[in-house]
Amino acid sequence: MSTDNKPLIAVTGATSKQGRSVVTTLLESQRFRVRAFTRRKDSPEALRLEKLGAEIVTMPLELGRQNDLVAAFKGADGAFLMTPPIAPPETIEAPLGRQLADAAVEAGVQHIVFSTLENVHKITGGTKYAPHFTDKARVADHIRGLPVSHSFIMLAFFYTNLLEYYAPRMDGDTLLLPIYLPEDFAAPFVDPLTATGPVVLEIFSNPARYNGKTLPVVGDIISPRQMVETFQRVTGIKAEYRNAFTRDGLLAYFPEFAANEFFVRELLGMVEYAVEYGYFGKEHDLEWSRRLAPETLNWEQFLRTSGWRGDKRSFGG
Ligand SMILES: NC(=O)c1ccc[n+]([C@@H]2O[C@H](COP(=O)([O-])OP(=O)(O)OC[C@H]3O[C@@H](n4cnc5c(N)ncnc54)[C@H](OP(=O)(O)O)[C@@H]3O)[C@@H](O)[C@H]2O)c1
């Protein structure tokens, strides 16, 4: 079969943790071609994706780009849409997501997969501040009203948050892990680098089956206490939990966060929401992604495959 006969999927944020998983899995399946959107064609990750066979397109994710986006989506059969991390009080996430979806539809894309989260504002009656959840839910509402087949994925907390944003520190012979959840609260977690691709491949392979569906992506449901115990067992490094769940705890370990009070409020609002209401709505089947892809990494497998030993890591996004 000529490669030109394969459906073309456009991937926004292609070098992100989610995006690179999607691009890699779609290309490795040999069932799809991929057009990867990035700001920098010459970044190491963009070059790696190009080597795998992706068509690389320079396309920043920012407002006022409707025409460029329509041109970039032209010829694509499907689009994987995501919004990059946007720190409050910036409020562009909802309009940015809507712009991406509108442009994909205008370009003639047949099926959209958008990476969304719950509407925290609605669920909590406005008592918890987590705009990076709620804004994604608003984008999803917008997509539901567009004349296009669509599906949503909802990723659990990323394991990588502990490597990238809440890095541990040594105290004598002990590694202290400041974690943003209460020690015994079991929450859903996932590895975005390996778990996003398989579910998106499944959806684009069966778009009619998943039209209108919202699918949670979960690798483990685990408490900080269990995470630290597992970390000790896997690495042999003495480790202890530290509370970064309360404002005092968070700012004691990450005083630099205090520079943006909105960001602090958002971090606290997000975890209070997760603890009091549950990260995912009760209607979701949290086993779906693990049934679909039994190789989905739990925390222990993530530690073993990533080789993480407490160092701060960046994923180049
Ligand atoms: N952390 C969690 O626990 C969690 C859980 C669920 C959902 N999420 C959501 O996941 C999203 C982030 O996904 P991710 O962690 O996979 O992304 P990421 O690794 O932080 O990468 C973001 C990517 O977006 C691209 N980008 C384009 N325009 C950008 C801009 N103006 N600013 C920053 N980046 C821009 C960058 O690629 P180029 O440089 O190549 O353009 C970058 O690779 C956020 O919306 C977050 O709310 C996070």
The ligand as a Gaussian input file, in Angstrom:
#p B3LYP/6-31G(d) Opt

LIG

0 1
 N        0.560000      17.573000      34.637000
 C       -0.543000      16.851000      34.813000
 O       -0.681000      16.127000      35.802000
 C       -1.636000      16.941000      33.779000
 C       -2.696000      16.031000      33.837000
 C       -3.696000      16.110000      32.859000
 C       -3.629000      17.094000      31.886000
 N       -2.580000      17.969000      31.873000
 C       -2.528000      19.005000      30.822000
 O       -1.586000      18.632000      29.845000
 C       -1.201000      19.792000      29.131000
 C        0.284000      19.790000      28.955000
 O        0.641000      18.612000      28.296000
 P        2.130000      18.113000      28.325000
 O        2.611000      18.111000      29.755000
 O        2.169000      16.874000      27.537000
 O        2.839000      19.325000      27.596000
 P        4.378000      19.730000      27.721000
 O        5.199000      18.489000      27.793000
 O        4.516000      20.742000      28.793000
 O        4.622000      20.394000      26.320000
 C        3.875000      21.503000      25.857000
 C        4.160000      21.632000      24.367000
 O        3.355000      22.616000      23.782000
 C        4.073000      23.222000      22.731000
 N        3.707000      24.635000      22.701000
 C        3.214000      25.289000      21.639000
 N        2.921000      26.526000      21.937000
 C        3.257000      26.701000      23.217000
 C        3.210000      27.782000      24.083000
 N        2.723000      28.968000      23.697000
 N        3.674000      27.620000      25.338000
 C        4.167000      26.424000      25.754000
 N        4.228000      25.344000      24.958000
 C        3.777000      25.489000      23.712000
 C        5.540000      23.001000      22.997000
 O        6.071000      22.409000      21.840000
 P        7.066000      23.214000      20.860000
 O        8.087000      23.866000      21.723000
 O        7.592000      22.103000      20.014000
 O        6.180000      24.156000      20.129000
 C        5.590000      21.968000      24.114000
 O        6.233000      20.777000      23.709000
 C       -1.668000      20.989000      29.922000
 O       -2.785000      21.555000      29.279000
 C       -2.066000      20.374000      31.251000
 O       -3.088000      21.099000      31.871000
 C       -1.570000      17.902000      32.773000

